[in-house]
Amino acid sequence: MADAFAIVVDDVTAGIVVRHEREKGFRFYASERRFYPIDGKIFRNPRAAIRSAGRLLVRDAEGAWGRAA
């Protein structure tokens, strides 16, 4: 298995995850502000990071960040 993966949700690059052996998972590095809430978080696998980023993308689309839609 590779040590790093791009995390893309609905054609939006959320960031990357990099394997960290001593932490037993993959650390997420956000590429956009809307994914900052999960920046630095350790995920069990890349798919878990994709799911989490997807939830943030939906939340952002629904205007949950307090911006006018």
PQR file of N, CA, C, O and H, with PARSE charges and radii, in Angstrom:
ATOM      1  N   MET A   1       0.846  -1.185   0.000 -0.4000 1.5000
ATOM      2  CA  MET A   1       0.000   0.000   0.000 -0.0000 2.0000
ATOM      3  C   MET A   1       0.891   1.248   0.000  0.5500 1.7000
ATOM      4  O   MET A   1       1.946   1.270   0.634 -0.5500 1.4000
ATOM      5  N   ALA A   2       0.458   2.259  -0.704 -0.4000 1.5000
ATOM      6  CA  ALA A   2       1.214   3.509  -0.782 -0.0000 2.0000
ATOM      7  C   ALA A   2       1.202   4.227   0.561  0.5500 1.7000
ATOM      8  O   ALA A   2       0.401   3.915   1.442 -0.5500 1.4000
ATOM      9  H   ALA A   2      -0.399   2.241  -1.219  0.4000 1.0000
ATOM     10  N   ASP A   3       2.096   5.185   0.699 -0.4000 1.5000
ATOM     11  CA  ASP A   3       2.212   5.928   1.948 -0.0000 2.0000
ATOM     12  C   ASP A   3       1.475   7.257   1.952  0.5500 1.7000
ATOM     13  O   ASP A   3       1.346   7.884   3.003 -0.5500 1.4000
ATOM     14  H   ASP A   3       2.747   5.438  -0.017  0.4000 1.0000
ATOM     15  N   ALA A   4       0.986   7.703   0.787 -0.4000 1.5000
ATOM     16  CA  ALA A   4       0.262   8.972   0.705 -0.0000 2.0000
ATOM     17  C   ALA A   4      -0.811   8.879  -0.376  0.5500 1.7000
ATOM     18  O   ALA A   4      -0.624   8.229  -1.405 -0.5500 1.4000
ATOM     19  H   ALA A   4       1.091   7.194  -0.067  0.4000 1.0000
ATOM     20  N   PHE A   5      -1.935   9.540  -0.121 -0.4000 1.5000
ATOM     21  CA  PHE A   5      -3.059   9.534  -1.058 -0.0000 2.0000
ATOM     22  C   PHE A   5      -3.679  10.924  -1.121  0.5500 1.7000
ATOM     23  O   PHE A   5      -3.783  11.614  -0.107 -0.5500 1.4000
ATOM     24  H   PHE A   5      -2.087  10.068   0.715  0.4000 1.0000
ATOM     25  N   ALA A   6      -4.087  11.329  -2.315 -0.4000 1.5000
ATOM     26  CA  ALA A   6      -4.885  12.544  -2.457 -0.0000 2.0000
ATOM     27  C   ALA A   6      -6.306  12.212  -2.037  0.5500 1.7000
ATOM     28  O   ALA A   6      -6.817  11.135  -2.343 -0.5500 1.4000
ATOM     29  H   ALA A   6      -4.003  10.769  -3.139  0.4000 1.0000
ATOM     30  N   ILE A   7      -6.940  13.139  -1.338 -0.4000 1.5000
ATOM     31  CA  ILE A   7      -8.331  12.967  -0.912 -0.0000 2.0000
ATOM     32  C   ILE A   7      -9.176  13.922  -1.748  0.5500 1.7000
ATOM     33  O   ILE A   7      -9.092  15.141  -1.603 -0.5500 1.4000
ATOM     34  H   ILE A   7      -6.525  14.014  -1.089  0.4000 1.0000
ATOM     35  N   VAL A   8      -9.991  13.343  -2.624 -0.4000 1.5000
ATOM     36  CA  VAL A   8     -10.817  14.118  -3.544 -0.0000 2.0000
ATOM     37  C   VAL A   8     -12.271  13.716  -3.336  0.5500 1.7000
ATOM     38  O   VAL A   8     -12.609  12.533  -3.333 -0.5500 1.4000
ATOM     39  H   VAL A   8     -10.060  12.353  -2.742  0.4000 1.0000
ATOM     40  N   VAL A   9     -13.127  14.726  -3.162 -0.4000 1.5000
ATOM     41  CA  VAL A   9     -14.557  14.492  -2.950 -0.0000 2.0000
ATOM     42  C   VAL A   9     -15.321  15.372  -3.934  0.5500 1.7000
ATOM     43  O   VAL A   9     -15.158  16.592  -3.934 -0.5500 1.4000
ATOM     44  H   VAL A   9     -12.852  15.688  -3.165  0.4000 1.0000
ATOM     45  N   ASP A  10     -16.150  14.762  -4.768 -0.4000 1.5000
ATOM     46  CA  ASP A  10     -16.940  15.508  -5.760 -0.0000 2.0000
ATOM     47  C   ASP A  10     -16.069  16.484  -6.557  0.5500 1.7000
ATOM     48  O   ASP A  10     -16.428  17.650  -6.717 -0.5500 1.4000
ATOM     49  H   ASP A  10     -16.283  13.771  -4.768  0.4000 1.0000
ATOM     50  N   ASP A  11     -14.943  16.013  -7.047 -0.4000 1.5000
ATOM     51  CA  ASP A  11     -14.010  16.804  -7.854 -0.0000 2.0000
ATOM     52  C   ASP A  11     -13.352  17.955  -7.090  0.5500 1.7000
ATOM     53  O   ASP A  11     -12.789  18.860  -7.706 -0.5500 1.4000
ATOM     54  H   ASP A  11     -14.651  15.065  -6.916  0.4000 1.0000
ATOM     55  N   VAL A  12     -13.417  17.930  -5.767 -0.4000 1.5000
ATOM     56  CA  VAL A  12     -12.757  18.931  -4.931 -0.0000 2.0000
ATOM     57  C   VAL A  12     -11.611  18.241  -4.204  0.5500 1.7000
ATOM     58  O   VAL A  12     -11.821  17.243  -3.514 -0.5500 1.4000
ATOM     59  H   VAL A  12     -13.875  17.195  -5.267  0.4000 1.0000
ATOM     60  N   THR A  13     -10.400  18.769  -4.356 -0.4000 1.5000
ATOM     61  CA  THR A  13      -9.263  18.199  -3.638 -0.0000 2.0000
ATOM     62  C   THR A  13      -9.289  18.728  -2.213  0.5500 1.7000
ATOM     63  O   THR A  13      -9.020  19.903  -1.962 -0.5500 1.4000
ATOM     64  H   THR A  13     -10.229  19.580  -4.916  0.4000 1.0000
ATOM     65  N   ALA A  14      -9.618  17.839  -1.289 -0.4000 1.5000
ATOM     66  CA  ALA A  14      -9.718  18.213   0.121 -0.0000 2.0000
ATOM     67  C   ALA A  14      -8.347  18.297   0.766  0.5500 1.7000
ATOM     68  O   ALA A  14      -8.123  19.123   1.651 -0.5500 1.4000
ATOM     69  H   ALA A  14      -9.837  16.885  -1.493  0.4000 1.0000
ATOM     70  N   GLY A  15      -7.431  17.448   0.328 -0.4000 1.5000
ATOM     71  CA  GLY A  15      -6.093  17.415   0.905 -0.0000 2.0000
ATOM     72  C   GLY A  15      -5.435  16.087   0.607  0.5500 1.7000
ATOM     73  O   GLY A  15      -5.766  15.416  -0.371 -0.5500 1.4000
ATOM     74  H   GLY A  15      -7.613  16.778  -0.391  0.4000 1.0000
ATOM     75  N   ILE A  16      -4.495  15.715   1.465 -0.4000 1.5000
ATOM     76  CA  ILE A  16      -3.825  14.426   1.330 -0.0000 2.0000
ATOM     77  C   ILE A  16      -3.802  13.736   2.687  0.5500 1.7000
ATOM     78  O   ILE A  16      -3.939  14.379   3.727 -0.5500 1.4000
ATOM     79  H   ILE A  16      -4.226  16.260   2.259  0.4000 1.0000
ATOM     80  N   VAL A  17      -3.628  12.435   2.662 -0.4000 1.5000
ATOM     81  CA  VAL A  17      -3.347  11.685   3.881 -0.0000 2.0000
ATOM     82  C   VAL A  17      -1.992  11.017   3.694  0.5500 1.7000
ATOM     83  O   VAL A  17      -1.652  10.551   2.607 -0.5500 1.4000
ATOM     84  H   VAL A  17      -3.517  11.913   1.816  0.4000 1.0000
ATOM     85  N   VAL A  18      -1.228  10.982   4.781 -0.4000 1.5000
ATOM     86  CA  VAL A  18       0.103  10.387   4.769 -0.0000 2.0000
ATOM     87  C   VAL A  18       0.163   9.361   5.885  0.5500 1.7000
ATOM     88  O   VAL A  18      -0.226   9.637   7.019 -0.5500 1.4000
ATOM     89  H   VAL A  18      -1.504  11.361   5.665  0.4000 1.0000
ATOM     90  N   ARG A  19       0.654   8.177   5.553 -0.4000 1.5000
ATOM     91  CA  ARG A  19       0.754   7.109   6.546 -0.0000 2.0000
ATOM     92  C   ARG A  19       1.762   7.497   7.629  0.5500 1.7000
ATOM     93  O   ARG A  19       2.858   7.982   7.346 -0.5500 1.4000
ATOM     94  H   ARG A  19       0.970   7.954   4.631  0.4000 1.0000
ATOM     95  N   HIS A  20       1.350   7.265   8.884 -0.4000 1.5000
ATOM     96  CA  HIS A  20       2.213   7.482  10.042 -0.0000 2.0000
ATOM     97  C   HIS A  20       2.210   6.197  10.851  0.5500 1.7000
ATOM     98  O   HIS A  20       1.264   5.919  11.587 -0.5500 1.4000
ATOM     99  H   HIS A  20       0.460   6.871   9.114  0.4000 1.0000
ATOM    100  N   GLU A  21       3.258   5.425  10.713 -0.4000 1.5000
ATOM    101  CA  GLU A  21       3.338   4.119  11.361 -0.0000 2.0000
ATOM    102  C   GLU A  21       3.185   4.199  12.872  0.5500 1.7000
ATOM    103  O   GLU A  21       2.440   3.413  13.457 -0.5500 1.4000
ATOM    104  H   GLU A  21       4.026   5.651  10.114  0.4000 1.0000
ATOM    105  N   ARG A  22       3.877   5.136  13.513 -0.4000 1.5000
ATOM    106  CA  ARG A  22       3.819   5.172  14.982 -0.0000 2.0000
ATOM    107  C   ARG A  22       2.450   5.603  15.501  0.5500 1.7000
ATOM    108  O   ARG A  22       2.118   5.356  16.660 -0.5500 1.4000
ATOM    109  H   ARG A  22       4.482   5.775  13.037  0.4000 1.0000
ATOM    110  N   GLU A  23       1.666   6.239  14.655 -0.4000 1.5000
ATOM    111  CA  GLU A  23       0.325   6.658  15.063 -0.0000 2.0000
ATOM    112  C   GLU A  23      -0.734   5.689  14.555  0.5500 1.7000
ATOM    113  O   GLU A  23      -1.924   5.889  14.796 -0.5500 1.4000
ATOM    114  H   GLU A  23       1.936   6.439  13.713  0.4000 1.0000
ATOM    115  N   LYS A  24      -0.308   4.639  13.855 -0.4000 1.5000
ATOM    116  CA  LYS A  24      -1.207   3.590  13.369 -0.0000 2.0000
ATOM    117  C   LYS A  24      -2.347   4.126  12.515  0.5500 1.7000
ATOM    118  O   LYS A  24      -3.507   3.761  12.708 -0.5500 1.4000
ATOM    119  H   LYS A  24       0.659   4.477  13.660  0.4000 1.0000
ATOM    120  N   GLY A  25      -2.011   4.982  11.584 -0.4000 1.5000
ATOM    121  CA  GLY A  25      -3.044   5.497  10.704 -0.0000 2.0000
ATOM    122  C   GLY A  25      -2.492   6.480   9.696  0.5500 1.7000
ATOM    123  O   GLY A  25      -1.294   6.492   9.414 -0.5500 1.4000
ATOM    124  H   GLY A  25      -1.069   5.279  11.426  0.4000 1.0000
ATOM    125  N   PHE A  26      -3.371   7.303   9.155 -0.4000 1.5000
ATOM    126  CA  PHE A  26      -3.040   8.284   8.136 -0.0000 2.0000
ATOM    127  C   PHE A  26      -3.407   9.675   8.640  0.5500 1.7000
ATOM    128  O   PHE A  26      -4.547   9.915   9.035 -0.5500 1.4000
ATOM    129  H   PHE A  26      -4.344   7.293   9.384  0.4000 1.0000
ATOM    130  N   ARG A  27      -2.452  10.581   8.625 -0.4000 1.5000
ATOM    131  CA  ARG A  27      -2.707  11.965   9.035 -0.0000 2.0000
ATOM    132  C   ARG A  27      -3.182  12.757   7.824  0.5500 1.7000
ATOM    133  O   ARG A  27      -2.615  12.658   6.736 -0.5500 1.4000
ATOM    134  H   ARG A  27      -1.525  10.386   8.303  0.4000 1.0000
ATOM    135  N   PHE A  28      -4.242  13.550   8.037 -0.4000 1.5000
ATOM    136  CA  PHE A  28      -4.840  14.361   6.980 -0.0000 2.0000
ATOM    137  C   PHE A  28      -4.231  15.759   6.988  0.5500 1.7000
ATOM    138  O   PHE A  28      -4.064  16.372   8.042 -0.5500 1.4000
ATOM    139  H   PHE A  28      -4.702  13.630   8.921  0.4000 1.0000
ATOM    140  N   TYR A  29      -3.901  16.256   5.787 -0.4000 1.5000
ATOM    141  CA  TYR A  29      -3.399  17.618   5.601 -0.0000 2.0000
ATOM    142  C   TYR A  29      -4.338  18.323   4.629  0.5500 1.7000
ATOM    143  O   TYR A  29      -4.404  17.955   3.457 -0.5500 1.4000
ATOM    144  H   TYR A  29      -4.037  15.758   4.931  0.4000 1.0000
ATOM    145  N   ALA A  30      -5.060  19.327   5.100 -0.4000 1.5000
ATOM    146  CA  ALA A  30      -6.067  20.021   4.291 -0.0000 2.0000
ATOM    147  C   ALA A  30      -5.432  20.906   3.228  0.5500 1.7000
ATOM    148  O   ALA A  30      -4.366  21.486   3.435 -0.5500 1.4000
ATOM    149  H   ALA A  30      -5.006  19.627   6.053  0.4000 1.0000
ATOM    150  N   SER A  31      -6.104  20.996   2.092 -0.4000 1.5000
ATOM    151  CA  SER A  31      -5.642  21.880   1.021 -0.0000 2.0000
ATOM    152  C   SER A  31      -6.543  23.099   0.849  0.5500 1.7000
ATOM    153  O   SER A  31      -6.233  24.010   0.080 -0.5500 1.4000
ATOM    154  H   SER A  31      -6.970  20.524   1.925  0.4000 1.0000
ATOM    155  N   GLU A  32      -7.659  23.107   1.571 -0.4000 1.5000
ATOM    156  CA  GLU A  32      -8.596  24.235   1.509 -0.0000 2.0000
ATOM    157  C   GLU A  32      -9.126  24.528   2.904  0.5500 1.7000
ATOM    158  O   GLU A  32      -9.191  23.651   3.766 -0.5500 1.4000
ATOM    159  H   GLU A  32      -7.911  22.367   2.195  0.4000 1.0000
ATOM    160  N   ARG A  33      -9.498  25.774   3.099 -0.4000 1.5000
ATOM    161  CA  ARG A  33      -9.974  26.216   4.407 -0.0000 2.0000
ATOM    162  C   ARG A  33     -11.175  25.411   4.917  0.5500 1.7000
ATOM    163  O   ARG A  33     -11.262  25.122   6.110 -0.5500 1.4000
ATOM    164  H   ARG A  33      -9.445  26.487   2.399  0.4000 1.0000
ATOM    165  N   ARG A  34     -12.072  25.059   4.046 -0.4000 1.5000
ATOM    166  CA  ARG A  34     -13.274  24.355   4.498 -0.0000 2.0000
ATOM    167  C   ARG A  34     -12.971  22.971   5.067  0.5500 1.7000
ATOM    168  O   ARG A  34     -13.832  22.370   5.709 -0.5500 1.4000
ATOM    169  H   ARG A  34     -12.001  25.293   3.076  0.4000 1.0000
ATOM    170  N   PHE A  35     -11.771  22.461   4.842 -0.4000 1.5000
ATOM    171  CA  PHE A  35     -11.376  21.164   5.396 -0.0000 2.0000
ATOM    172  C   PHE A  35     -10.457  21.302   6.606  0.5500 1.7000
ATOM    173  O   PHE A  35      -9.963  20.303   7.128 -0.5500 1.4000
ATOM    174  H   PHE A  35     -11.072  22.949   4.321  0.4000 1.0000
ATOM    175  N   TYR A  36     -10.226  22.531   7.051 -0.4000 1.5000
ATOM    176  CA  TYR A  36      -9.384  22.757   8.233 -0.0000 2.0000
ATOM    177  C   TYR A  36      -9.888  22.037   9.493  0.5500 1.7000
ATOM    178  O   TYR A  36      -9.068  21.638  10.320 -0.5500 1.4000
ATOM    179  H   TYR A  36     -10.627  23.343   6.627  0.4000 1.0000
ATOM    180  N   PRO A  37     -11.196  21.857   9.668 -0.5600 1.5000
ATOM    181  CA  PRO A  37     -11.643  21.162  10.884  0.2800 2.0000
ATOM    182  C   PRO A  37     -11.070  19.747  11.051  0.5500 1.7000
ATOM    183  O   PRO A  37     -11.014  19.235  12.169 -0.5500 1.4000
ATOM    184  N   ILE A  38     -10.649  19.120   9.963 -0.4000 1.5000
ATOM    185  CA  ILE A  38     -10.073  17.779  10.099 -0.0000 2.0000
ATOM    186  C   ILE A  38      -8.571  17.771   9.809  0.5500 1.7000
ATOM    187  O   ILE A  38      -7.953  16.707   9.771 -0.5500 1.4000
ATOM    188  H   ILE A  38     -10.694  19.536   9.055  0.4000 1.0000
ATOM    189  N   ASP A  39      -7.984  18.949   9.605 -0.4000 1.5000
ATOM    190  CA  ASP A  39      -6.552  19.040   9.345 -0.0000 2.0000
ATOM    191  C   ASP A  39      -5.772  18.495  10.547  0.5500 1.7000
ATOM    192  O   ASP A  39      -6.003  18.902  11.686 -0.5500 1.4000
ATOM    193  H   ASP A  39      -8.486  19.813   9.635  0.4000 1.0000
ATOM    194  N   GLY A  40      -4.861  17.585  10.279 -0.4000 1.5000
ATOM    195  CA  GLY A  40      -4.047  16.995  11.331 -0.0000 2.0000
ATOM    196  C   GLY A  40      -4.648  15.775  12.002  0.5500 1.7000
ATOM    197  O   GLY A  40      -3.982  15.111  12.795 -0.5500 1.4000
ATOM    198  H   GLY A  40      -4.673  17.255   9.353  0.4000 1.0000
ATOM    199  N   LYS A  41      -5.893  15.475  11.694 -0.4000 1.5000
ATOM    200  CA  LYS A  41      -6.559  14.326  12.303 -0.0000 2.0000
ATOM    201  C   LYS A  41      -5.989  13.021  11.755  0.5500 1.7000
ATOM    202  O   LYS A  41      -5.619  12.937  10.584 -0.5500 1.4000
ATOM    203  H   LYS A  41      -6.435  16.015  11.049  0.4000 1.0000
ATOM    204  N   ILE A  42      -5.923  12.013  12.607 -0.4000 1.5000
ATOM    205  CA  ILE A  42      -5.461  10.686  12.201 -0.0000 2.0000
ATOM    206  C   ILE A  42      -6.678   9.832  11.860  0.5500 1.7000
ATOM    207  O   ILE A  42      -7.612   9.719  12.653 -0.5500 1.4000
ATOM    208  H   ILE A  42      -6.223  12.082  13.558  0.4000 1.0000
ATOM    209  N   PHE A  43      -6.654   9.236  10.675 -0.4000 1.5000
ATOM    210  CA  PHE A  43      -7.718   8.344  10.229 -0.0000 2.0000
ATOM    211  C   PHE A  43      -7.187   6.928  10.110  0.5500 1.7000
ATOM    212  O   PHE A  43      -6.008   6.721   9.822 -0.5500 1.4000
ATOM    213  H   PHE A  43      -5.895   9.327  10.031  0.4000 1.0000
ATOM    214  N   ARG A  44      -8.047   5.966  10.329 -0.4000 1.5000
ATOM    215  CA  ARG A  44      -7.661   4.560  10.239 -0.0000 2.0000
ATOM    216  C   ARG A  44      -7.173   4.205   8.842  0.5500 1.7000
ATOM    217  O   ARG A  44      -6.213   3.452   8.675 -0.5500 1.4000
ATOM    218  H   ARG A  44      -9.004   6.134  10.563  0.4000 1.0000
ATOM    219  N   ASN A  45      -7.858   4.766   7.831 -0.4000 1.5000
ATOM    220  CA  ASN A  45      -7.494   4.486   6.442 -0.0000 2.0000
ATOM    221  C   ASN A  45      -7.940   5.665   5.570  0.5500 1.7000
ATOM    222  O   ASN A  45      -8.709   6.509   6.030 -0.5500 1.4000
ATOM    223  H   ASN A  45      -8.637   5.377   7.967  0.4000 1.0000
ATOM    224  N   PRO A  46      -7.473   5.735   4.328 -0.5600 1.5000
ATOM    225  CA  PRO A  46      -7.854   6.848   3.452  0.2800 2.0000
ATOM    226  C   PRO A  46      -9.358   6.962   3.230  0.5500 1.7000
ATOM    227  O   PRO A  46      -9.880   8.071   3.112 -0.5500 1.4000
ATOM    228  N   ARG A  47     -10.057   5.840   3.172 -0.4000 1.5000
ATOM    229  CA  ARG A  47     -11.508   5.890   2.963 -0.0000 2.0000
ATOM    230  C   ARG A  47     -12.214   6.636   4.102  0.5500 1.7000
ATOM    231  O   ARG A  47     -13.182   7.357   3.860 -0.5500 1.4000
ATOM    232  H   ARG A  47      -9.633   4.939   3.268  0.4000 1.0000
ATOM    233  N   ALA A  48     -11.746   6.472   5.312 -0.4000 1.5000
ATOM    234  CA  ALA A  48     -12.334   7.192   6.453 -0.0000 2.0000
ATOM    235  C   ALA A  48     -12.126   8.701   6.292  0.5500 1.7000
ATOM    236  O   ALA A  48     -13.004   9.486   6.649 -0.5500 1.4000
ATOM    237  H   ALA A  48     -10.959   5.886   5.508  0.4000 1.0000
ATOM    238  N   ALA A  49     -10.987   9.104   5.766 -0.4000 1.5000
ATOM    239  CA  ALA A  49     -10.728  10.521   5.520 -0.0000 2.0000
ATOM    240  C   ALA A  49     -11.650  11.060   4.425  0.5500 1.7000
ATOM    241  O   ALA A  49     -12.132  12.189   4.514 -0.5500 1.4000
ATOM    242  H   ALA A  49     -10.274   8.466   5.476  0.4000 1.0000
ATOM    243  N   ILE A  50     -11.892  10.252   3.400 -0.4000 1.5000
ATOM    244  CA  ILE A  50     -12.804  10.659   2.327 -0.0000 2.0000
ATOM    245  C   ILE A  50     -14.210  10.879   2.877  0.5500 1.7000
ATOM    246  O   ILE A  50     -14.862  11.865   2.534 -0.5500 1.4000
ATOM    247  H   ILE A  50     -11.501   9.335   3.328  0.4000 1.0000
ATOM    248  N   ARG A  51     -14.676   9.973   3.724 -0.4000 1.5000
ATOM    249  CA  ARG A  51     -16.018  10.121   4.307 -0.0000 2.0000
ATOM    250  C   ARG A  51     -16.112  11.397   5.144  0.5500 1.7000
ATOM    251  O   ARG A  51     -17.090  12.139   5.049 -0.5500 1.4000
ATOM    252  H   ARG A  51     -14.146   9.172   4.002  0.4000 1.0000
ATOM    253  N   SER A  52     -15.100  11.643   5.955 -0.4000 1.5000
ATOM    254  CA  SER A  52     -15.110  12.824   6.810 -0.0000 2.0000
ATOM    255  C   SER A  52     -15.072  14.112   5.981  0.5500 1.7000
ATOM    256  O   SER A  52     -15.803  15.059   6.271 -0.5500 1.4000
ATOM    257  H   SER A  52     -14.306  11.041   6.033  0.4000 1.0000
ATOM    258  N   ALA A  53     -14.234  14.145   4.966 -0.4000 1.5000
ATOM    259  CA  ALA A  53     -14.162  15.310   4.087 -0.0000 2.0000
ATOM    260  C   ALA A  53     -15.484  15.504   3.346  0.5500 1.7000
ATOM    261  O   ALA A  53     -15.916  16.637   3.139 -0.5500 1.4000
ATOM    262  H   ALA A  53     -13.641  13.375   4.731  0.4000 1.0000
ATOM    263  N   GLY A  54     -16.115  14.425   2.953 -0.4000 1.5000
ATOM    264  CA  GLY A  54     -17.408  14.507   2.281 -0.0000 2.0000
ATOM    265  C   GLY A  54     -18.475  15.126   3.163  0.5500 1.7000
ATOM    266  O   GLY A  54     -19.294  15.915   2.694 -0.5500 1.4000
ATOM    267  H   GLY A  54     -15.764  13.504   3.122  0.4000 1.0000
ATOM    268  N   ARG A  55     -18.468  14.770   4.439 -0.4000 1.5000
ATOM    269  CA  ARG A  55     -19.428  15.376   5.376 -0.0000 2.0000
ATOM    270  C   ARG A  55     -19.200  16.879   5.490  0.5500 1.7000
ATOM    271  O   ARG A  55     -20.159  17.649   5.553 -0.5500 1.4000
ATOM    272  H   ARG A  55     -17.802  14.129   4.820  0.4000 1.0000
ATOM    273  N   LEU A  56     -17.932  17.301   5.517 -0.4000 1.5000
ATOM    274  CA  LEU A  56     -17.644  18.738   5.585 -0.0000 2.0000
ATOM    275  C   LEU A  56     -18.079  19.452   4.308  0.5500 1.7000
ATOM    276  O   LEU A  56     -18.567  20.581   4.361 -0.5500 1.4000
ATOM    277  H   LEU A  56     -17.154  16.675   5.466  0.4000 1.0000
ATOM    278  N   LEU A  57     -17.907  18.807   3.183 -0.4000 1.5000
ATOM    279  CA  LEU A  57     -18.301  19.413   1.914 -0.0000 2.0000
ATOM    280  C   LEU A  57     -19.810  19.612   1.864  0.5500 1.7000
ATOM    281  O   LEU A  57     -20.280  20.651   1.403 -0.5500 1.4000
ATOM    282  H   LEU A  57     -17.511  17.889   3.140  0.4000 1.0000
ATOM    283  N   VAL A  58     -20.568  18.637   2.329 -0.4000 1.5000
ATOM    284  CA  VAL A  58     -22.028  18.755   2.382 -0.0000 2.0000
ATOM    285  C   VAL A  58     -22.417  19.867   3.348  0.5500 1.7000
ATOM    286  O   VAL A  58     -23.291  20.682   3.053 -0.5500 1.4000
ATOM    287  H   VAL A  58     -20.186  17.792   2.704  0.4000 1.0000
ATOM    288  N   ARG A  59     -21.769  19.891   4.490 -0.4000 1.5000
ATOM    289  CA  ARG A  59     -22.052  20.918   5.499 -0.0000 2.0000
ATOM    290  C   ARG A  59     -21.785  22.305   4.925  0.5500 1.7000
ATOM    291  O   ARG A  59     -22.566  23.232   5.142 -0.5500 1.4000
ATOM    292  H   ARG A  59     -21.059  19.229   4.730  0.4000 1.0000
ATOM    293  N   ASP A  60     -20.681  22.446   4.192 -0.4000 1.5000
ATOM    294  CA  ASP A  60     -20.338  23.724   3.578 -0.0000 2.0000
ATOM    295  C   ASP A  60     -21.387  24.120   2.533  0.5500 1.7000
ATOM    296  O   ASP A  60     -21.780  25.283   2.454 -0.5500 1.4000
ATOM    297  H   ASP A  60     -20.047  21.693   4.016  0.4000 1.0000
ATOM    298  N   ALA A  61     -21.831  23.160   1.744 -0.4000 1.5000
ATOM    299  CA  ALA A  61     -22.832  23.429   0.707 -0.0000 2.0000
ATOM    300  C   ALA A  61     -24.171  23.857   1.301  0.5500 1.7000
ATOM    301  O   ALA A  61     -24.928  24.608   0.687 -0.5500 1.4000
ATOM    302  H   ALA A  61     -21.512  22.214   1.809  0.4000 1.0000
ATOM    303  N   GLU A  62     -24.447  23.366   2.502 -0.4000 1.5000
ATOM    304  CA  GLU A  62     -25.708  23.720   3.172 -0.0000 2.0000
ATOM    305  C   GLU A  62     -25.613  25.047   3.910  0.5500 1.7000
ATOM    306  O   GLU A  62     -26.594  25.488   4.510 -0.5500 1.4000
ATOM    307  H   GLU A  62     -23.832  22.756   3.001  0.4000 1.0000
ATOM    308  N   GLY A  63     -24.461  25.683   3.877 -0.4000 1.5000
ATOM    309  CA  GLY A  63     -24.315  26.989   4.519 -0.0000 2.0000
ATOM    310  C   GLY A  63     -24.108  26.913   6.006  0.5500 1.7000
ATOM    311  O   GLY A  63     -24.381  27.882   6.714 -0.5500 1.4000
ATOM    312  H   GLY A  63     -23.665  25.325   3.390  0.4000 1.0000
ATOM    313  N   ALA A  64     -23.629  25.782   6.508 -0.4000 1.5000
ATOM    314  CA  ALA A  64     -23.458  25.600   7.949 -0.0000 2.0000
ATOM    315  C   ALA A  64     -22.312  26.427   8.520  0.5500 1.7000
ATOM    316  O   ALA A  64     -22.135  26.463   9.738 -0.5500 1.4000
ATOM    317  H   ALA A  64     -23.407  24.995   5.933  0.4000 1.0000
ATOM    318  N   TRP A  65     -21.545  27.079   7.687 -0.4000 1.5000
ATOM    319  CA  TRP A  65     -20.417  27.870   8.183 -0.0000 2.0000
ATOM    320  C   TRP A  65     -20.828  29.317   8.439  0.5500 1.7000
ATOM    321  O   TRP A  65     -19.988  30.147   8.784 -0.5500 1.4000
ATOM    322  H   TRP A  65     -21.689  27.050   6.698  0.4000 1.0000
ATOM    323  N   GLY A  66     -22.089  29.618   8.276 -0.4000 1.5000
ATOM    324  CA  GLY A  66     -22.569  30.950   8.603 -0.0000 2.0000
ATOM    325  C   GLY A  66     -22.478  31.949   7.458  0.5500 1.7000
ATOM    326  O   GLY A  66     -22.705  33.141   7.665 -0.5500 1.4000
ATOM    327  H   GLY A  66     -22.772  28.944   7.995  0.4000 1.0000
ATOM    328  N   ARG A  67     -22.156  31.495   6.275 -0.4000 1.5000
ATOM    329  CA  ARG A  67     -22.107  32.382   5.120 -0.0000 2.0000
ATOM    330  C   ARG A  67     -23.472  32.399   4.435  0.5500 1.7000
ATOM    331  O   ARG A  67     -24.261  31.462   4.556 -0.5500 1.4000
ATOM    332  H   ARG A  67     -21.971  30.526   6.107  0.4000 1.0000
ATOM    333  N   ALA A  68     -23.720  33.460   3.734 -0.4000 1.5000
ATOM    334  CA  ALA A  68     -24.944  33.521   2.947 -0.0000 2.0000
ATOM    335  C   ALA A  68     -24.840  32.556   1.788  0.5500 1.7000
ATOM    336  O   ALA A  68     -23.810  32.487   1.118 -0.5500 1.4000
ATOM    337  H   ALA A  68     -23.079  34.221   3.636  0.4000 1.0000
ATOM    338  N   ALA A  69     -25.901  31.814   1.551 -0.4000 1.5000
ATOM    339  CA  ALA A  69     -25.896  30.810   0.458 -0.0000 2.0000
ATOM    340  C   ALA A  69     -26.235  31.455  -0.857  0.5500 1.7000
ATOM    341  O   ALA A  69     -26.280  30.778  -1.884 -0.5500 1.4000
ATOM    342  H   ALA A  69     -26.738  31.870   2.095  0.4000 1.0000
TER
END
